[in-house]
Amino acid sequence: MAAYAGLRPFTVITGGSEGIGRALAGEFARGGHNILLVARRPGPLALAAAELAPTNVKIVTLSADLATAAGCAAIETALLAANAYCDVLVNNAAIGLGGPFAGQPPADLTTLVSLNVGALTSLTRQFLPGMLSRGQGGILNVSSLGGYIPGPRQAAYYASKAYVTSLSEALAQETAGQGVRISALVPGPVATKYHARVGTEHAYYLGLLGVASPELVARLAYRGFRSGRIVIYPGILQLANAIVLRILPHWLSVPAINWMLKPR
């Protein structure tokens, strides 16, 4: 702990300018956490920080592209500038791609893997040892129900979320009893801009699986993380959907997902 004397604990939230990340920032701020809010676009980032200002905790922002090594390294620099260390890491930043895999631009696929998998892995490895040495802190990784099943027409995104859930559960077991919480948040469809960005705003899955608000998801996620749950399903419906996806054989469920993800 001597190495952290005089430094303030911060919660680092990636992808924190909108959607689930923005809602999680509100929950952590109201819980008394100083926040380092990280996102790529400066405009929405500044707006999110302004909305969090009344919570009376320290809010620091960082505009960075976490799909690059330089963007990930900038988080440590921003913490040092704020005389702070990462006490809790919320890995929320991610992108999706819609449409057949063979038609995806290779550069876009590389960016998706670099952000959804690479940045999450790099930041987890960067900050987890310090948490273990202090015997406190935690990591909340935002995954998806899509991680439980292959997702035709969003193949790379679904595969990346399978990695997030698997890594989280493995690390939770590795670090058990050492004072560090590691959790995976596994929501179903959430009312964010994601669906429009991947071209599925009218797809059947939104009606069939139910759409939760980011605020509800964040509230249940924060509660679950604080209580030490490893896999957090934000609501009974999400838990029921997860059970169904785990039970159904892929020869039956994958064609159904293909149908539900088709643009309408």
VENVEN-V930557 format. One record per pair of residues at least 24 apart in sequence whose ideal C-beta (glycine too) atoms are under 10 Angstrom apart, sorted by the first residue. I is the first residue (numbers start at 1). J is the second residue. D is the distance in Angstrom with one decimal. If there is no record, write none. Layout:
BEGIN
i=I j=J d=D
i=I j=J d=D
END
This chain:
BEGIN
i=1 j=133 d=8.1
i=1 j=134 d=6.0
i=1 j=135 d=8.7
i=1 j=136 d=9.5
i=3 j=85 d=8.7
i=3 j=130 d=8.3
i=3 j=133 d=7.9
i=3 j=134 d=9.0
i=4 j=84 d=9.5
i=4 j=85 d=5.4
i=4 j=87 d=9.2
i=4 j=130 d=7.7
i=4 j=133 d=8.8
i=4 j=134 d=6.6
i=6 j=83 d=7.2
i=7 j=79 d=8.4
i=7 j=80 d=8.9
i=7 j=82 d=9.0
i=7 j=83 d=5.8
i=7 j=84 d=5.7
i=7 j=85 d=4.8
i=7 j=87 d=9.6
i=8 j=34 d=5.8
i=8 j=58 d=7.1
i=8 j=79 d=9.4
i=8 j=82 d=7.4
i=8 j=83 d=6.2
i=8 j=84 d=4.7
i=8 j=85 d=7.6
i=8 j=87 d=8.8
i=9 j=33 d=7.7
i=9 j=34 d=6.8
i=9 j=84 d=7.1
i=9 j=85 d=6.4
i=9 j=86 d=8.0
i=9 j=87 d=3.4
i=9 j=88 d=7.8
i=9 j=134 d=9.1
i=9 j=136 d=8.6
i=9 j=137 d=7.7
i=10 j=34 d=4.6
i=10 j=35 d=6.7
i=10 j=36 d=5.0
i=10 j=57 d=9.5
i=10 j=58 d=7.6
i=10 j=59 d=9.9
i=10 j=60 d=7.3
i=10 j=78 d=9.3
i=10 j=79 d=6.3
i=10 j=82 d=6.9
i=10 j=83 d=9.7
i=10 j=84 d=4.3
i=10 j=85 d=6.8
i=10 j=86 d=6.1
i=10 j=87 d=6.2
i=10 j=88 d=8.0
i=10 j=89 d=9.7
i=11 j=35 d=5.5
i=11 j=36 d=7.2
i=11 j=37 d=9.4
i=11 j=57 d=9.2
i=11 j=84 d=9.9
i=11 j=86 d=7.9
i=11 j=87 d=6.4
i=11 j=88 d=4.2
i=11 j=89 d=7.7
i=11 j=90 d=6.6
i=11 j=137 d=9.3
i=11 j=138 d=9.3
i=11 j=140 d=9.1
i=12 j=36 d=4.7
i=12 j=37 d=8.5
i=12 j=38 d=6.6
i=12 j=60 d=9.5
i=12 j=62 d=8.9
i=12 j=75 d=6.2
i=12 j=76 d=9.7
i=12 j=78 d=8.8
i=12 j=79 d=7.5
i=12 j=84 d=9.2
i=12 j=85 d=9.7
i=12 j=86 d=5.0
i=12 j=87 d=8.6
i=12 j=88 d=7.2
i=12 j=89 d=5.1
i=12 j=90 d=6.7
i=12 j=91 d=8.9
i=12 j=123 d=7.7
i=12 j=127 d=7.5
i=12 j=139 d=9.8
i=13 j=37 d=5.7
i=13 j=38 d=6.7
i=13 j=39 d=8.9
i=13 j=48 d=9.6
i=13 j=88 d=8.6
i=13 j=89 d=8.3
i=13 j=90 d=4.3
i=13 j=91 d=8.8
i=13 j=92 d=6.2
i=13 j=93 d=8.9
i=13 j=140 d=8.9
i=13 j=142 d=9.8
i=14 j=38 d=4.7
i=14 j=39 d=7.5
i=14 j=40 d=9.7
i=14 j=62 d=9.3
i=14 j=64 d=8.8
i=14 j=66 d=5.9
i=14 j=71 d=9.6
i=14 j=72 d=9.2
i=14 j=75 d=8.1
i=14 j=89 d=8.2
i=14 j=90 d=6.7
i=14 j=91 d=5.9
i=14 j=92 d=5.4
i=14 j=93 d=3.8
i=14 j=94 d=8.8
i=14 j=115 d=9.1
i=14 j=119 d=7.2
i=14 j=120 d=8.2
i=14 j=123 d=7.2
i=14 j=142 d=9.0
i=15 j=39 d=6.1
i=15 j=40 d=8.5
i=15 j=66 d=8.1
i=15 j=90 d=8.6
i=15 j=91 d=8.4
i=15 j=92 d=4.1
i=15 j=93 d=3.3
i=15 j=94 d=6.6
i=15 j=95 d=9.1
i=15 j=115 d=8.9
i=15 j=119 d=9.7
i=15 j=142 d=7.9
i=16 j=44 d=9.5
i=16 j=45 d=7.5
i=16 j=48 d=6.3
i=16 j=49 d=8.9
i=16 j=52 d=9.2
i=16 j=61 d=8.4
i=16 j=62 d=9.4
i=16 j=90 d=7.7
i=16 j=92 d=6.8
i=16 j=93 d=8.1
i=17 j=41 d=6.5
i=17 j=42 d=9.0
i=17 j=43 d=8.4
i=17 j=44 d=3.9
i=17 j=45 d=4.5
i=17 j=46 d=8.6
i=17 j=47 d=7.4
i=17 j=48 d=4.7
i=17 j=49 d=8.6
i=17 j=61 d=8.6
i=17 j=63 d=9.2
i=17 j=93 d=9.7
i=18 j=44 d=5.7
i=18 j=45 d=9.2
i=18 j=47 d=8.9
i=18 j=48 d=7.1
i=18 j=192 d=7.1
i=18 j=193 d=6.9
i=18 j=194 d=9.9
i=18 j=214 d=8.4
i=19 j=92 d=8.1
i=19 j=94 d=10.0
i=19 j=142 d=9.6
i=19 j=190 d=7.1
i=19 j=191 d=8.7
i=19 j=192 d=3.8
i=19 j=193 d=6.8
i=19 j=194 d=7.1
i=19 j=214 d=5.4
i=19 j=217 d=9.3
i=19 j=218 d=9.4
i=20 j=90 d=9.4
i=20 j=92 d=6.0
i=20 j=94 d=9.6
i=20 j=142 d=6.0
i=20 j=185 d=7.8
i=20 j=187 d=7.2
i=20 j=190 d=6.1
i=20 j=191 d=10.0
i=20 j=192 d=6.6
i=20 j=194 d=9.3
i=20 j=212 d=9.7
i=20 j=213 d=9.9
i=20 j=214 d=5.0
i=20 j=215 d=9.4
i=20 j=217 d=5.8
i=20 j=218 d=6.2
i=20 j=221 d=7.9
i=20 j=234 d=9.5
i=21 j=48 d=8.5
i=21 j=90 d=7.2
i=21 j=91 d=9.7
i=21 j=92 d=4.0
i=21 j=93 d=7.1
i=21 j=94 d=9.4
i=21 j=142 d=7.6
i=21 j=192 d=9.4
i=21 j=214 d=8.5
i=21 j=218 d=8.7
i=22 j=47 d=9.3
i=22 j=48 d=5.2
i=22 j=51 d=8.0
i=22 j=52 d=8.7
i=22 j=92 d=9.2
i=22 j=192 d=9.4
i=22 j=214 d=7.0
i=22 j=215 d=9.4
i=22 j=218 d=8.4
i=23 j=92 d=9.8
i=23 j=190 d=9.1
i=23 j=192 d=9.4
i=23 j=213 d=8.1
i=23 j=214 d=4.0
i=23 j=215 d=5.0
i=23 j=216 d=8.5
i=23 j=217 d=6.8
i=23 j=218 d=3.5
i=23 j=219 d=7.8
i=23 j=221 d=8.6
i=23 j=222 d=9.2
i=24 j=90 d=5.8
i=24 j=92 d=6.5
i=24 j=140 d=7.6
i=24 j=142 d=8.0
i=24 j=185 d=8.5
i=24 j=214 d=8.4
i=24 j=215 d=9.8
i=24 j=217 d=8.5
i=24 j=218 d=4.6
i=24 j=219 d=9.3
i=24 j=221 d=6.4
i=24 j=222 d=6.8
i=24 j=225 d=9.2
i=25 j=49 d=8.8
i=25 j=51 d=8.9
i=25 j=52 d=6.0
i=25 j=55 d=9.2
i=25 j=59 d=8.4
i=25 j=90 d=8.2
i=25 j=92 d=9.2
i=25 j=218 d=8.4
i=26 j=51 d=7.8
i=26 j=52 d=6.5
i=26 j=55 d=7.5
i=26 j=214 d=9.5
i=26 j=215 d=7.7
i=26 j=218 d=6.8
i=26 j=219 d=9.1
i=26 j=222 d=9.2
i=27 j=90 d=9.9
i=27 j=215 d=8.7
i=27 j=217 d=9.9
i=27 j=218 d=4.9
i=27 j=219 d=6.1
i=27 j=220 d=9.5
i=27 j=221 d=7.4
i=27 j=222 d=3.9
i=27 j=223 d=8.5
i=27 j=225 d=9.2
i=27 j=226 d=9.6
i=28 j=52 d=9.5
i=28 j=55 d=9.2
i=28 j=57 d=8.5
i=28 j=88 d=7.2
i=28 j=90 d=7.4
i=28 j=140 d=9.2
i=28 j=218 d=8.9
i=28 j=222 d=6.7
i=28 j=225 d=9.2
i=29 j=53 d=9.3
i=29 j=54 d=9.1
i=29 j=55 d=3.9
i=29 j=56 d=8.6
i=29 j=57 d=5.2
i=29 j=58 d=9.4
i=29 j=59 d=7.2
i=30 j=54 d=9.8
i=30 j=55 d=5.7
i=30 j=56 d=9.6
i=30 j=57 d=8.6
i=30 j=219 d=9.9
i=30 j=222 d=8.8
i=31 j=55 d=9.2
i=31 j=57 d=8.9
i=31 j=88 d=10.0
i=31 j=222 d=6.7
i=31 j=225 d=10.0
i=31 j=226 d=7.7
i=32 j=56 d=8.9
i=32 j=57 d=6.3
i=33 j=57 d=6.3
i=33 j=58 d=9.2
i=33 j=87 d=7.7
i=33 j=88 d=6.7
i=33 j=90 d=9.9
i=33 j=222 d=9.8
i=34 j=58 d=4.1
i=34 j=59 d=7.6
i=34 j=60 d=7.7
i=34 j=82 d=8.1
i=34 j=84 d=6.8
i=34 j=87 d=8.5
i=35 j=59 d=5.2
i=35 j=60 d=7.1
i=35 j=61 d=8.9
i=35 j=88 d=9.7
i=35 j=90 d=9.5
i=36 j=60 d=4.9
i=36 j=61 d=7.6
i=36 j=62 d=6.3
i=36 j=75 d=7.1
i=36 j=78 d=6.1
i=36 j=79 d=6.4
i=36 j=82 d=7.0
i=36 j=84 d=7.2
i=36 j=86 d=7.8
i=36 j=89 d=9.8
i=36 j=90 d=10.0
i=37 j=61 d=5.0
i=37 j=62 d=7.2
i=37 j=63 d=9.7
i=37 j=90 d=10.0
i=38 j=62 d=4.8
i=38 j=63 d=8.0
i=38 j=64 d=5.9
i=38 j=66 d=7.0
i=38 j=71 d=8.5
i=38 j=72 d=9.5
i=38 j=74 d=8.4
i=38 j=75 d=6.3
i=38 j=78 d=8.0
i=38 j=90 d=9.5
i=38 j=92 d=9.1
i=38 j=93 d=7.1
i=38 j=119 d=9.9
i=38 j=123 d=9.5
i=39 j=63 d=6.7
i=39 j=64 d=8.0
i=39 j=65 d=9.7
i=39 j=66 d=8.9
i=39 j=92 d=9.6
i=39 j=93 d=7.4
i=40 j=64 d=6.9
i=40 j=65 d=5.3
i=40 j=66 d=7.5
i=40 j=67 d=8.5
i=40 j=71 d=8.1
i=40 j=93 d=8.1
i=40 j=95 d=9.7
i=40 j=115 d=9.4
i=41 j=65 d=9.9
i=58 j=82 d=7.3
i=58 j=83 d=9.9
i=58 j=84 d=8.0
i=60 j=84 d=7.7
i=64 j=93 d=9.5
i=64 j=119 d=9.8
i=65 j=93 d=9.7
i=65 j=111 d=9.1
i=65 j=114 d=9.4
i=65 j=115 d=8.5
i=65 j=119 d=9.3
i=66 j=91 d=9.4
i=66 j=93 d=5.2
i=66 j=94 d=9.6
i=66 j=114 d=8.3
i=66 j=115 d=5.8
i=66 j=116 d=9.9
i=66 j=118 d=8.6
i=66 j=119 d=4.1
i=66 j=120 d=8.8
i=66 j=122 d=8.7
i=66 j=123 d=7.8
i=67 j=93 d=8.7
i=67 j=95 d=8.3
i=67 j=110 d=8.3
i=67 j=111 d=4.9
i=67 j=112 d=8.3
i=67 j=113 d=8.9
i=67 j=114 d=4.2
i=67 j=115 d=4.2
i=67 j=116 d=9.0
i=67 j=118 d=7.4
i=67 j=119 d=6.5
i=68 j=111 d=9.4
i=68 j=114 d=7.4
i=68 j=115 d=9.2
i=68 j=118 d=9.4
i=68 j=119 d=8.6
i=69 j=114 d=9.0
i=69 j=118 d=8.7
i=69 j=119 d=9.1
i=69 j=122 d=7.6
i=71 j=114 d=9.6
i=71 j=115 d=9.2
i=71 j=119 d=7.5
i=71 j=122 d=9.9
i=72 j=114 d=9.7
i=72 j=115 d=9.9
i=72 j=118 d=8.4
i=72 j=119 d=5.6
i=72 j=120 d=9.8
i=72 j=121 d=9.9
i=72 j=122 d=5.1
i=72 j=123 d=6.0
i=72 j=126 d=7.4
i=73 j=122 d=9.0
i=73 j=126 d=8.7
i=75 j=119 d=9.7
i=75 j=122 d=9.8
i=75 j=123 d=6.9
i=75 j=126 d=7.9
i=75 j=127 d=8.6
i=76 j=123 d=9.5
i=76 j=126 d=7.0
i=76 j=127 d=8.7
i=79 j=127 d=9.4
i=85 j=127 d=8.5
i=85 j=130 d=6.6
i=85 j=131 d=9.4
i=85 j=134 d=8.6
i=85 j=137 d=9.0
i=86 j=123 d=8.5
i=86 j=126 d=8.1
i=86 j=127 d=4.4
i=86 j=128 d=9.5
i=86 j=130 d=6.9
i=86 j=131 d=7.8
i=86 j=137 d=7.5
i=86 j=139 d=9.4
i=87 j=127 d=8.9
i=87 j=130 d=8.9
i=87 j=131 d=7.5
i=87 j=134 d=8.1
i=87 j=136 d=7.2
i=87 j=137 d=4.6
i=87 j=138 d=8.1
i=88 j=127 d=9.1
i=88 j=131 d=8.5
i=88 j=136 d=9.5
i=88 j=137 d=5.7
i=88 j=138 d=5.2
i=88 j=139 d=7.3
i=88 j=140 d=7.1
i=88 j=180 d=9.8
i=88 j=181 d=8.3
i=88 j=225 d=8.3
i=89 j=120 d=9.3
i=89 j=123 d=6.1
i=89 j=124 d=6.9
i=89 j=126 d=8.6
i=89 j=127 d=5.1
i=89 j=128 d=8.1
i=89 j=131 d=8.2
i=89 j=137 d=7.9
i=89 j=138 d=7.6
i=89 j=139 d=4.7
i=89 j=140 d=7.4
i=89 j=141 d=8.6
i=89 j=182 d=9.6
i=90 j=123 d=9.9
i=90 j=138 d=9.3
i=90 j=139 d=7.8
i=90 j=140 d=4.8
i=90 j=141 d=8.1
i=90 j=142 d=7.2
i=90 j=183 d=9.9
i=90 j=185 d=9.0
i=90 j=221 d=9.1
i=90 j=222 d=9.8
i=90 j=225 d=8.8
i=91 j=116 d=9.4
i=91 j=119 d=7.6
i=91 j=120 d=4.4
i=91 j=121 d=9.1
i=91 j=122 d=9.9
i=91 j=123 d=6.2
i=91 j=124 d=6.8
i=91 j=127 d=10.0
i=91 j=139 d=6.9
i=91 j=140 d=7.2
i=91 j=141 d=4.7
i=91 j=142 d=6.4
i=91 j=143 d=9.3
i=91 j=164 d=7.6
i=91 j=167 d=9.8
i=91 j=168 d=9.0
i=91 j=184 d=9.6
i=91 j=185 d=9.7
i=92 j=120 d=9.2
i=92 j=140 d=8.1
i=92 j=141 d=8.3
i=92 j=142 d=4.3
i=92 j=185 d=8.5
i=92 j=218 d=9.9
i=92 j=221 d=9.9
i=93 j=119 d=6.4
i=93 j=120 d=7.9
i=93 j=123 d=9.2
i=93 j=142 d=8.5
i=94 j=119 d=8.9
i=94 j=120 d=8.1
i=94 j=141 d=10.0
i=94 j=142 d=7.1
i=94 j=143 d=9.2
i=94 j=144 d=8.5
i=94 j=157 d=7.8
i=94 j=160 d=7.1
i=94 j=161 d=7.9
i=94 j=164 d=8.3
i=94 j=194 d=8.8
i=95 j=156 d=9.7
i=95 j=157 d=7.8
i=95 j=160 d=9.3
i=95 j=194 d=8.7
i=95 j=197 d=7.9
i=95 j=198 d=8.9
i=96 j=144 d=9.3
i=96 j=146 d=9.0
i=96 j=151 d=9.5
i=96 j=154 d=6.0
i=96 j=156 d=8.3
i=96 j=157 d=4.1
i=96 j=158 d=9.0
i=96 j=160 d=8.8
i=96 j=161 d=9.4
i=96 j=194 d=5.9
i=96 j=195 d=8.9
i=96 j=197 d=6.7
i=96 j=198 d=4.6
i=96 j=199 d=9.8
i=96 j=200 d=9.0
i=97 j=153 d=9.3
i=97 j=154 d=6.8
i=97 j=155 d=8.5
i=97 j=156 d=5.9
i=97 j=157 d=6.1
i=97 j=197 d=9.0
i=97 j=198 d=6.4
i=97 j=199 d=9.6
i=98 j=153 d=6.2
i=98 j=154 d=5.9
i=98 j=157 d=8.4
i=98 j=194 d=9.7
i=98 j=195 d=9.0
i=98 j=196 d=9.9
i=98 j=197 d=7.8
i=98 j=198 d=3.3
i=98 j=199 d=4.3
i=98 j=200 d=5.9
i=98 j=203 d=9.1
i=98 j=261 d=7.9
i=98 j=263 d=7.3
i=99 j=153 d=6.1
i=99 j=154 d=8.3
i=99 j=155 d=9.6
i=99 j=198 d=8.0
i=99 j=199 d=6.9
i=99 j=200 d=9.8
i=99 j=261 d=9.8
i=99 j=263 d=8.3
i=100 j=152 d=8.2
i=100 j=153 d=6.6
i=100 j=155 d=8.4
i=101 j=152 d=8.5
i=101 j=153 d=8.3
i=101 j=154 d=9.1
i=101 j=155 d=4.6
i=101 j=156 d=6.7
i=101 j=159 d=9.8
i=102 j=155 d=9.8
i=104 j=155 d=8.7
i=104 j=156 d=7.1
i=108 j=156 d=8.9
i=109 j=155 d=9.6
i=109 j=156 d=5.7
i=110 j=156 d=10.0
i=112 j=156 d=5.3
i=112 j=157 d=6.7
i=112 j=159 d=9.5
i=112 j=160 d=6.6
i=113 j=156 d=6.9
i=113 j=159 d=8.9
i=113 j=160 d=6.7
i=113 j=163 d=9.3
i=115 j=160 d=8.6
i=116 j=143 d=9.9
i=116 j=156 d=8.2
i=116 j=157 d=7.2
i=116 j=159 d=9.0
i=116 j=160 d=3.7
i=116 j=161 d=7.4
i=116 j=163 d=7.8
i=116 j=164 d=7.3
i=117 j=156 d=9.6
i=117 j=159 d=8.8
i=117 j=160 d=5.3
i=117 j=161 d=9.5
i=117 j=163 d=5.3
i=117 j=164 d=7.6
i=117 j=167 d=8.8
i=118 j=160 d=9.7
i=120 j=160 d=8.8
i=120 j=163 d=8.3
i=120 j=164 d=6.3
i=120 j=167 d=7.7
i=120 j=168 d=9.4
i=121 j=163 d=8.4
i=121 j=164 d=9.3
i=121 j=167 d=7.1
i=124 j=164 d=10.0
i=124 j=167 d=7.5
i=124 j=168 d=8.9
i=124 j=171 d=7.2
i=124 j=182 d=8.6
i=125 j=171 d=10.0
i=128 j=171 d=7.3
i=128 j=174 d=9.5
i=128 j=175 d=7.6
i=128 j=180 d=7.3
i=128 j=182 d=8.2
i=130 j=180 d=9.9
i=131 j=175 d=8.4
i=131 j=178 d=8.6
i=131 j=179 d=8.0
i=131 j=180 d=4.7
i=131 j=181 d=9.0
i=131 j=182 d=9.2
i=132 j=174 d=9.8
i=132 j=175 d=6.5
i=132 j=178 d=5.6
i=132 j=179 d=7.9
i=132 j=180 d=5.9
i=133 j=178 d=9.7
i=134 j=179 d=7.7
i=134 j=180 d=8.6
i=135 j=178 d=6.5
i=135 j=179 d=3.7
i=135 j=180 d=7.5
i=136 j=178 d=9.4
i=136 j=179 d=5.1
i=136 j=180 d=6.9
i=136 j=181 d=9.1
i=137 j=179 d=7.9
i=137 j=180 d=5.6
i=137 j=181 d=7.6
i=137 j=182 d=9.8
i=138 j=172 d=9.9
i=138 j=175 d=9.5
i=138 j=179 d=9.1
i=138 j=180 d=5.6
i=138 j=181 d=3.3
i=138 j=182 d=6.3
i=138 j=183 d=7.2
i=138 j=225 d=6.7
i=138 j=226 d=9.1
i=138 j=228 d=8.7
i=139 j=167 d=9.9
i=139 j=168 d=7.7
i=139 j=171 d=7.5
i=139 j=172 d=9.1
i=139 j=175 d=9.2
i=139 j=180 d=7.6
i=139 j=181 d=7.4
i=139 j=182 d=4.9
i=139 j=183 d=7.4
i=139 j=184 d=9.4
i=139 j=225 d=9.3
i=140 j=168 d=8.8
i=140 j=181 d=7.8
i=140 j=182 d=8.1
i=140 j=183 d=5.1
i=140 j=184 d=8.0
i=140 j=185 d=6.2
i=140 j=221 d=6.9
i=140 j=222 d=8.5
i=140 j=224 d=9.0
i=140 j=225 d=5.1
i=140 j=232 d=8.1
i=141 j=165 d=7.9
i=141 j=167 d=7.2
i=141 j=168 d=4.7
i=141 j=169 d=9.9
i=141 j=171 d=8.9
i=141 j=182 d=7.7
i=141 j=183 d=7.1
i=141 j=184 d=5.0
i=141 j=185 d=7.0
i=141 j=186 d=9.7
i=142 j=168 d=9.8
i=142 j=183 d=9.8
i=142 j=184 d=7.9
i=142 j=185 d=4.9
i=142 j=186 d=8.8
i=142 j=187 d=7.8
i=142 j=190 d=9.9
i=142 j=217 d=9.2
i=142 j=218 d=9.9
i=142 j=221 d=8.0
i=142 j=232 d=9.7
i=143 j=167 d=9.2
i=143 j=168 d=6.9
i=143 j=169 d=9.9
i=143 j=183 d=9.7
i=143 j=184 d=4.7
i=143 j=185 d=6.3
i=143 j=186 d=5.1
i=143 j=187 d=8.2
i=143 j=231 d=8.5
i=143 j=232 d=9.3
i=144 j=184 d=9.5
i=144 j=185 d=8.7
i=144 j=186 d=6.5
i=144 j=187 d=6.5
i=144 j=188 d=7.8
i=144 j=189 d=9.1
i=144 j=190 d=9.0
i=144 j=194 d=9.7
i=145 j=186 d=5.8
i=145 j=187 d=6.8
i=145 j=188 d=4.7
i=145 j=189 d=8.3
i=145 j=205 d=9.9
i=145 j=209 d=7.8
i=145 j=233 d=8.5
i=145 j=238 d=6.8
i=145 j=239 d=10.0
i=145 j=241 d=5.7
i=145 j=242 d=5.9
i=145 j=244 d=9.7
i=145 j=245 d=6.4
i=146 j=186 d=9.2
i=146 j=187 d=9.7
i=146 j=188 d=8.7
i=146 j=189 d=9.5
i=146 j=205 d=9.7
i=146 j=245 d=9.0
i=146 j=257 d=8.4
i=146 j=261 d=9.4
i=147 j=184 d=8.3
i=147 j=186 d=7.0
i=147 j=242 d=9.7
i=147 j=245 d=9.4
i=148 j=186 d=7.9
i=148 j=241 d=8.9
i=148 j=242 d=6.3
i=148 j=243 d=9.7
i=148 j=244 d=9.4
i=148 j=245 d=4.3
i=148 j=246 d=6.0
i=148 j=248 d=9.8
i=148 j=253 d=9.1
i=149 j=244 d=9.9
i=149 j=245 d=5.1
i=149 j=246 d=8.8
i=149 j=248 d=8.3
i=149 j=250 d=7.0
i=149 j=253 d=5.7
i=149 j=254 d=6.6
i=149 j=256 d=9.2
i=149 j=257 d=5.9
i=150 j=250 d=6.7
i=150 j=253 d=8.7
i=150 j=254 d=5.3
i=150 j=257 d=7.3
i=150 j=258 d=9.1
i=151 j=205 d=9.8
i=151 j=254 d=8.3
i=151 j=257 d=5.8
i=151 j=258 d=8.3
i=151 j=260 d=9.6
i=151 j=261 d=6.4
i=152 j=254 d=6.6
i=152 j=255 d=8.2
i=152 j=257 d=6.4
i=152 j=258 d=3.9
i=152 j=259 d=9.0
i=152 j=260 d=9.7
i=152 j=261 d=6.5
i=152 j=262 d=9.0
i=153 j=198 d=8.6
i=153 j=199 d=9.0
i=153 j=200 d=8.0
i=153 j=203 d=8.9
i=153 j=257 d=8.6
i=153 j=258 d=6.6
i=153 j=259 d=9.9
i=153 j=260 d=9.4
i=153 j=261 d=4.4
i=153 j=262 d=6.7
i=153 j=263 d=8.2
i=154 j=198 d=6.3
i=154 j=199 d=9.8
i=154 j=200 d=7.8
i=154 j=203 d=10.0
i=154 j=257 d=8.9
i=154 j=261 d=6.0
i=155 j=261 d=9.9
i=157 j=194 d=9.2
i=157 j=198 d=7.6
i=158 j=257 d=8.3
i=158 j=261 d=9.2
i=161 j=186 d=8.5
i=165 j=230 d=10.0
i=165 j=231 d=7.2
i=168 j=230 d=7.2
i=168 j=231 d=7.6
i=168 j=232 d=9.9
i=169 j=230 d=6.1
i=169 j=231 d=6.7
i=171 j=230 d=9.6
i=172 j=228 d=9.3
i=172 j=229 d=9.6
i=172 j=230 d=4.5
i=172 j=231 d=8.7
i=173 j=230 d=8.4
i=176 j=230 d=9.3
i=181 j=224 d=9.9
i=181 j=225 d=6.2
i=181 j=226 d=8.1
i=181 j=227 d=9.1
i=181 j=228 d=5.5
i=181 j=229 d=8.7
i=181 j=230 d=8.6
i=182 j=225 d=9.5
i=182 j=228 d=9.5
i=182 j=230 d=7.0
i=183 j=221 d=8.1
i=183 j=224 d=6.7
i=183 j=225 d=5.0
i=183 j=226 d=9.7
i=183 j=227 d=9.5
i=183 j=228 d=7.9
i=183 j=229 d=6.0
i=183 j=230 d=5.8
i=183 j=231 d=7.2
i=183 j=232 d=5.6
i=184 j=221 d=10.0
i=184 j=229 d=9.3
i=184 j=230 d=7.0
i=184 j=231 d=5.3
i=184 j=232 d=6.9
i=184 j=233 d=9.9
i=185 j=217 d=7.4
i=185 j=218 d=8.9
i=185 j=220 d=8.7
i=185 j=221 d=4.6
i=185 j=222 d=9.6
i=185 j=224 d=7.6
i=185 j=225 d=7.9
i=185 j=229 d=9.6
i=185 j=231 d=8.4
i=185 j=232 d=4.9
i=185 j=233 d=8.5
i=185 j=234 d=6.9
i=185 j=238 d=9.9
i=186 j=221 d=9.6
i=186 j=231 d=5.8
i=186 j=232 d=6.6
i=186 j=233 d=5.6
i=186 j=234 d=8.0
i=186 j=238 d=7.0
i=186 j=239 d=9.0
i=186 j=241 d=9.5
i=186 j=242 d=6.3
i=187 j=212 d=6.4
i=187 j=214 d=9.1
i=187 j=216 d=9.4
i=187 j=217 d=5.0
i=187 j=218 d=9.6
i=187 j=220 d=8.9
i=187 j=221 d=8.0
i=187 j=232 d=8.6
i=187 j=233 d=7.8
i=187 j=234 d=5.2
i=187 j=235 d=8.3
i=187 j=238 d=6.0
i=187 j=241 d=9.8
i=187 j=242 d=9.9
i=188 j=212 d=6.9
i=188 j=217 d=9.2
i=188 j=233 d=8.7
i=188 j=234 d=8.4
i=188 j=235 d=8.3
i=188 j=237 d=7.1
i=188 j=238 d=4.9
i=188 j=239 d=9.7
i=188 j=240 d=9.7
i=188 j=241 d=5.3
i=188 j=242 d=8.2
i=188 j=245 d=9.7
i=189 j=238 d=9.4
i=189 j=241 d=9.5
i=190 j=214 d=5.7
i=190 j=215 d=9.9
i=190 j=216 d=8.8
i=190 j=217 d=5.5
i=190 j=218 d=9.5
i=190 j=234 d=8.6
i=190 j=238 d=9.8
i=191 j=215 d=9.4
i=191 j=216 d=9.4
i=191 j=217 d=9.2
i=192 j=217 d=9.5
i=198 j=261 d=8.9
i=198 j=263 d=9.0
i=199 j=261 d=9.7
i=199 j=262 d=9.9
i=199 j=263 d=5.0
i=200 j=260 d=9.0
i=200 j=261 d=6.1
i=200 j=262 d=8.2
i=200 j=263 d=6.0
i=200 j=264 d=8.5
i=201 j=263 d=8.5
i=201 j=264 d=9.0
i=202 j=262 d=9.7
i=202 j=263 d=6.8
i=202 j=264 d=4.2
i=203 j=259 d=9.3
i=203 j=260 d=6.3
i=203 j=261 d=5.7
i=203 j=262 d=6.3
i=203 j=263 d=6.2
i=203 j=264 d=5.9
i=204 j=256 d=9.8
i=204 j=259 d=7.0
i=204 j=260 d=4.6
i=204 j=261 d=8.2
i=204 j=262 d=7.5
i=204 j=264 d=6.9
i=205 j=256 d=9.6
i=205 j=257 d=7.7
i=205 j=259 d=9.1
i=205 j=260 d=3.9
i=205 j=261 d=6.2
i=205 j=262 d=9.5
i=206 j=260 d=8.8
i=206 j=264 d=9.8
i=207 j=260 d=9.3
i=208 j=241 d=9.5
i=208 j=256 d=9.5
i=208 j=260 d=6.3
i=209 j=237 d=7.8
i=209 j=238 d=8.7
i=209 j=240 d=9.9
i=209 j=241 d=5.9
i=209 j=244 d=9.9
i=209 j=260 d=7.9
i=210 j=235 d=8.5
i=210 j=237 d=5.2
i=210 j=238 d=8.3
i=210 j=240 d=9.8
i=210 j=241 d=8.1
i=212 j=237 d=7.9
i=212 j=238 d=7.3
END
